[in-house]
Amino acid sequence: MGEFVDKVKGNVNEAVGKAKQHSNDPETRAKGKGQEIKGKAQQVKGSIKGALGDKV
């Protein structure tokens, strides 16, 4: 179950991060890039959990 939760959180963070990158504010764009990267990392974490059987 943790695998699914991490992947969903990752997708949400990645989508929100991409949306923030379309802002006119440079600081918001930078935060958006960071949030997108965080989302990608969460998706990888979910994939690893799935491969290891949620033992992570």
WOBEL-V229834 format. One record per residue. N is the residue number from 1. RES is the residue in one letter. SS is DSSP state (hx for helix, st for strand, lp for the rest). Layout:
# WOBEL-V229834
n=N res=RES ss=SS
n=N res=RES ss=SS
This chain:
# WOBEL-V229834
n=1 res=M ss=lp
n=2 res=G ss=hx
n=3 res=E ss=hx
n=4 res=F ss=hx
n=5 res=V ss=hx
n=6 res=D ss=hx
n=7 res=K ss=hx
n=8 res=V ss=hx
n=9 res=K ss=hx
n=10 res=G ss=hx
n=11 res=N ss=hx
n=12 res=V ss=hx
n=13 res=N ss=hx
n=14 res=E ss=hx
n=15 res=A ss=hx
n=16 res=V ss=hx
n=17 res=G ss=hx
n=18 res=K ss=hx
n=19 res=A ss=hx
n=20 res=K ss=hx
n=21 res=Q ss=lp
n=22 res=H ss=lp
n=23 res=S ss=lp
n=24 res=N ss=lp
n=25 res=D ss=lp
n=26 res=P ss=hx
n=27 res=E ss=hx
n=28 res=T ss=hx
n=29 res=R ss=hx
n=30 res=A ss=hx
n=31 res=K ss=hx
n=32 res=G ss=hx
n=33 res=K ss=hx
n=34 res=G ss=hx
n=35 res=Q ss=hx
n=36 res=E ss=hx
n=37 res=I ss=hx
n=38 res=K ss=hx
n=39 res=G ss=hx
n=40 res=K ss=hx
n=41 res=A ss=hx
n=42 res=Q ss=hx
n=43 res=Q ss=hx
n=44 res=V ss=hx
n=45 res=K ss=hx
n=46 res=G ss=hx
n=47 res=S ss=hx
n=48 res=I ss=hx
n=49 res=K ss=hx
n=50 res=G ss=hx
n=51 res=A ss=hx
n=52 res=L ss=hx
n=53 res=G ss=lp
n=54 res=D ss=lp
n=55 res=K ss=lp
n=56 res=V ss=lp
